[in-house]
């Protein structure tokens, strides 16, 4: 697996600065954010020179662009904000191949009107599911036009909040452009070690044929999100099970500070090596 990190972990408003920092910390790939090019994270337009600068920085540093974030709230109660998010998604999709990737990370959203990553009880309802599916119908047209993939990440606080809901989405559309970004720490908040391992194994069994990218963060016993290797997730087990599916894509860490990046890289490299032996 190629080890990567969220580009936005590092300070800088140019891709050369950010990707150089990622390389120095020990990473070979990033999930890019257009904020690292001095734009909004969800720009309505990306110029050719801007896209080319990302590609050139990637080549010069040897840091691949594994994916680009295009995460607007797909069930935002404010329809005008949802429409603007969709327009930004289209702008990023249009530039994706020039940036160096074909995978765009999306957010299945929350009914919370202020925060797309905050839990809302209506997220599990039939209406939220219908609204999200309407949005996917529109995004898949854009994906076909620009030949890109949609990276769906099951998130506890979103409409697709579990591996089962992700499988339901896949089975609803039966479109190969819907891919999975898999984060084992999204499967639990507070659970026993045995339960955590079972959740990881069952989720990977359910989604393994669609996983294009994996995320790496961690949780404490109280559920708080922390950097990979500083919490309760059994990384050797997670990575071993992931490898057994045949997955060899990027492993992208996030939810860490820039000054933790090198330590986390060393931890993940060691765990990847041990997982390979276990496999």
C-alpha positions as CSV (number, residue, x, y, z in Angstrom):
1,X,0.0,0.0,0.0
2,X,1.2,3.5,-0.7
3,X,1.2,5.6,2.5
4,X,-0.4,9.0,2.2
5,X,-1.9,11.9,4.3
6,X,-4.4,14.7,3.9
7,X,-2.6,17.4,2.1
8,X,-4.3,20.0,4.3
9,X,-2.5,18.7,7.3
10,X,0.4,21.0,6.3
11,X,0.5,24.8,6.1
12,X,1.0,26.3,2.7
13,X,-1.1,27.8,-0.1
14,X,0.8,26.2,-3.0
15,X,1.0,22.5,-4.0
16,X,4.8,22.6,-4.1
17,X,4.9,23.7,-0.4
18,X,2.4,21.2,0.8
19,X,3.5,18.2,-1.2
20,X,7.2,18.9,-0.2
21,X,6.1,18.8,3.5
22,X,4.3,15.5,2.9
23,X,7.4,14.0,1.3
24,X,9.7,15.2,4.1
25,X,7.3,13.6,6.7
26,X,7.6,10.2,4.9
27,X,4.5,10.1,2.7
28,X,4.2,9.1,-1.0
29,X,0.6,10.2,-1.6
30,X,-2.0,12.8,-0.5
31,X,-5.7,13.3,-0.5
32,X,-5.6,16.8,-2.0
33,X,-7.7,19.7,-1.0
34,X,-8.0,22.8,-3.3
35,X,-7.4,25.0,-0.3
36,X,-3.7,23.9,-0.7
37,X,-3.8,25.8,-4.0
38,X,-5.0,29.0,-2.4
39,X,-8.6,28.4,-3.4
40,X,-11.8,27.5,-1.5
41,X,-12.0,23.8,-0.6
42,X,-15.0,23.8,-2.9
43,X,-14.1,26.2,-5.7
44,X,-16.6,27.0,-8.5
45,X,-13.8,27.2,-11.0
46,X,-10.2,25.7,-11.4
47,X,-8.0,27.3,-13.9
48,X,-5.7,25.2,-16.2
49,X,-2.6,26.7,-14.6
50,X,-3.8,25.9,-11.1
51,X,-4.5,22.3,-12.0
52,X,-1.2,22.0,-13.9
53,X,0.7,23.3,-10.8
54,X,-0.6,20.5,-8.7
55,X,0.4,17.9,-11.3
56,X,3.9,19.4,-11.7
57,X,4.4,19.5,-7.9
58,X,3.3,15.9,-7.7
59,X,5.8,14.8,-10.3
60,X,8.6,16.9,-8.7
61,X,8.1,15.6,-5.2
62,X,7.1,12.1,-6.1
63,X,3.9,12.5,-4.1
64,X,0.9,11.0,-5.9
65,X,-2.6,12.6,-5.8
66,X,-4.6,9.7,-4.6
67,X,-7.9,11.6,-4.4
68,X,-9.3,15.1,-4.2
69,X,-11.8,16.2,-1.6
70,X,-15.1,17.4,-3.0
71,X,-17.2,17.0,0.2
72,X,-20.3,19.2,0.2
73,X,-23.4,18.2,2.2
74,X,-25.4,16.1,-0.2
75,X,-28.6,16.4,2.0
76,X,-28.2,20.0,3.0
77,X,-31.6,21.4,4.0
78,X,-30.6,24.6,2.2
79,X,-31.1,23.6,-1.5
80,X,-29.2,26.6,-2.8
81,X,-26.1,25.5,-0.8
82,X,-26.5,22.0,-2.1
83,X,-26.7,23.3,-5.6
84,X,-23.5,25.3,-5.1
85,X,-21.8,22.3,-3.7
86,X,-22.8,20.3,-6.8
87,X,-21.3,23.0,-9.0
88,X,-18.1,22.8,-7.1
89,X,-18.0,19.1,-7.4
90,X,-18.4,19.5,-11.2
91,X,-15.5,22.0,-11.3
92,X,-13.2,19.6,-9.4
93,X,-14.4,16.7,-11.6
94,X,-13.6,18.6,-14.7
95,X,-10.0,19.2,-13.5
96,X,-9.5,15.8,-11.8
97,X,-7.4,14.1,-14.4
98,X,-5.2,17.2,-14.9
99,X,-4.7,17.3,-11.1
100,X,-3.5,13.6,-11.4
101,X,-6.4,11.6,-10.0
102,X,-9.7,10.0,-11.0
103,X,-11.1,9.7,-7.4
104,X,-13.2,12.4,-5.8
105,X,-14.1,12.1,-2.1
106,X,-17.8,13.0,-1.4
107,X,-19.9,13.5,1.7
108,X,-23.2,11.7,1.9
109,X,-24.2,14.5,4.3
110,X,-26.2,15.2,7.4
111,X,-29.6,16.9,7.9
112,X,-27.8,19.2,10.4
113,X,-28.2,22.6,8.8
114,X,-24.8,23.9,10.1
115,X,-22.3,21.0,10.0
116,X,-22.3,18.2,7.4
117,X,-20.2,16.0,9.8
118,X,-22.5,16.3,12.8
119,X,-25.1,13.6,13.6
120,X,-28.8,14.3,13.1
121,X,-31.6,11.9,13.9
122,X,-33.2,12.4,10.5
123,X,-30.0,11.0,8.8
124,X,-31.4,7.5,9.1
125,X,-34.8,8.3,7.7
126,X,-36.3,7.5,4.4
127,X,-36.5,11.1,3.3
128,X,-32.7,11.7,3.8
129,X,-32.0,8.6,1.9
130,X,-34.2,9.7,-1.0
131,X,-32.6,13.1,-1.1
132,X,-29.1,11.6,-1.1
133,X,-30.0,9.2,-3.9
134,X,-31.3,12.1,-6.0
135,X,-28.0,13.8,-5.5
136,X,-26.1,10.7,-6.5
137,X,-28.1,10.5,-9.7
138,X,-26.9,14.0,-10.6
139,X,-23.3,13.4,-9.6
140,X,-23.1,10.2,-11.6
141,X,-23.9,12.1,-14.7
142,X,-20.9,14.4,-14.0
143,X,-18.8,11.4,-13.2
144,X,-19.6,9.8,-16.6
145,X,-18.8,13.0,-18.4
146,X,-15.4,13.4,-16.9
147,X,-14.6,9.7,-16.3
148,X,-14.1,10.0,-12.5
149,X,-15.0,7.9,-9.5
150,X,-17.0,8.9,-6.4
151,X,-15.3,7.9,-3.1
152,X,-18.0,7.3,-0.5
153,X,-16.9,7.1,3.1
154,X,-19.2,5.5,5.6
155,X,-19.3,8.0,8.5
156,X,-21.2,7.6,11.8
157,X,-22.7,11.1,11.5
158,X,-23.8,10.9,7.9
159,X,-26.6,9.3,5.9
160,X,-24.3,6.5,4.9
161,X,-23.3,5.7,8.5
162,X,-22.3,2.1,8.3
163,X,-20.9,-0.6,6.0
164,X,-24.5,-1.9,5.5
165,X,-25.8,1.5,4.3
166,X,-22.8,1.7,2.0
167,X,-23.6,-1.7,0.5
168,X,-27.3,-0.6,0.1
169,X,-26.1,2.5,-1.8
170,X,-23.9,0.3,-4.1
171,X,-26.7,-2.2,-4.7
172,X,-29.2,0.6,-5.4
173,X,-27.2,2.1,-8.2
174,X,-25.1,-0.8,-9.4
175,X,-22.7,1.7,-10.9
176,X,-19.0,0.9,-10.8
177,X,-18.2,4.6,-10.4
178,X,-19.4,4.4,-6.8
179,X,-16.3,3.4,-4.8
180,X,-15.6,3.1,-1.1
181,X,-13.1,5.1,1.1
182,X,-12.8,2.8,4.1
183,X,-11.9,4.1,7.5
184,X,-12.0,1.4,10.3
185,X,-12.3,4.1,13.0
186,X,-15.6,5.2,11.5
187,X,-17.2,1.8,12.4
188,X,-17.3,2.4,16.2
189,X,-17.1,5.0,18.9
190,X,-17.0,3.0,22.2
191,X,-16.8,-0.8,21.8
192,X,-14.9,-3.8,23.2
193,X,-11.7,-5.0,21.4
194,X,-13.6,-8.1,20.2
195,X,-16.5,-6.1,18.9
196,X,-14.1,-3.7,17.1
197,X,-12.4,-6.5,15.3
198,X,-15.7,-8.1,14.3
199,X,-16.9,-4.8,12.9
200,X,-13.8,-4.4,10.9
201,X,-13.9,-7.9,9.5
202,X,-17.6,-7.8,8.6
203,X,-17.3,-4.4,7.0
204,X,-14.4,-5.3,4.8
205,X,-16.1,-8.5,3.8
206,X,-19.2,-6.5,2.8
207,X,-17.3,-3.7,0.9
208,X,-14.0,-5.2,-0.1
209,X,-14.8,-5.4,-3.8
210,X,-15.4,-1.6,-3.9
211,X,-12.6,-0.2,-1.7
212,X,-10.4,2.2,-3.7
213,X,-8.7,4.0,-0.8
214,X,-8.4,3.5,3.0
215,X,-8.2,6.1,5.7
216,X,-6.1,5.9,8.9
217,X,-7.1,7.6,12.1
218,X,-7.9,6.3,15.6
219,X,-10.1,6.6,18.6
220,X,-9.7,6.7,22.4
221,X,-11.8,4.6,24.8
222,X,-14.2,7.5,25.1
223,X,-14.7,7.7,21.4
224,X,-12.6,10.8,20.7
225,X,-10.8,10.8,17.4
226,X,-7.0,10.9,17.5
227,X,-4.0,10.2,15.3
228,X,-3.4,6.7,14.0
229,X,-1.5,4.6,16.5
230,X,-2.5,6.6,19.6
231,X,-5.9,5.0,20.2
232,X,-7.6,1.6,20.5
233,X,-7.8,0.5,16.9
234,X,-5.9,-2.7,16.2
235,X,-4.0,-1.6,13.2
236,X,-2.2,-4.9,12.5
237,X,-5.6,-6.7,12.4
238,X,-7.2,-4.0,10.3
239,X,-4.4,-3.9,7.7
240,X,-4.1,-7.7,7.6
241,X,-7.8,-8.1,6.9
242,X,-7.7,-5.4,4.3
243,X,-4.7,-6.9,2.5
244,X,-6.4,-10.3,2.4
245,X,-9.1,-8.8,0.2
246,X,-6.4,-8.0,-2.4
247,X,-6.4,-4.3,-1.6
248,X,-3.2,-2.5,-2.4
249,X,-4.4,1.0,-2.8
250,X,-3.4,4.2,-0.9
251,X,-3.6,4.3,2.9
252,X,-4.3,8.0,3.8
253,X,-3.9,9.2,7.3
254,X,-5.7,12.3,8.8
255,X,-6.9,13.8,12.1
256,X,-3.4,14.6,13.2
257,X,-1.2,17.7,13.5
258,X,1.7,18.5,11.1
259,X,4.1,17.9,14.0
260,X,2.7,14.3,14.4
261,X,3.0,13.4,10.7
262,X,6.5,11.8,10.8
263,X,5.7,9.8,13.9
264,X,2.5,8.5,12.4
265,X,4.2,7.7,9.1
266,X,6.8,5.5,11.0
267,X,4.0,3.8,12.9
268,X,2.0,3.0,9.8
269,X,5.0,1.8,7.8
270,X,5.8,-0.6,10.6
271,X,2.2,-1.9,10.9
272,X,2.0,-2.3,7.1
273,X,5.2,-4.4,7.2
274,X,3.8,-6.6,10.0
275,X,0.5,-6.9,8.2
276,X,2.3,-8.1,5.1
277,X,4.0,-10.8,7.1
278,X,0.7,-11.8,8.8
279,X,-1.0,-12.1,5.4
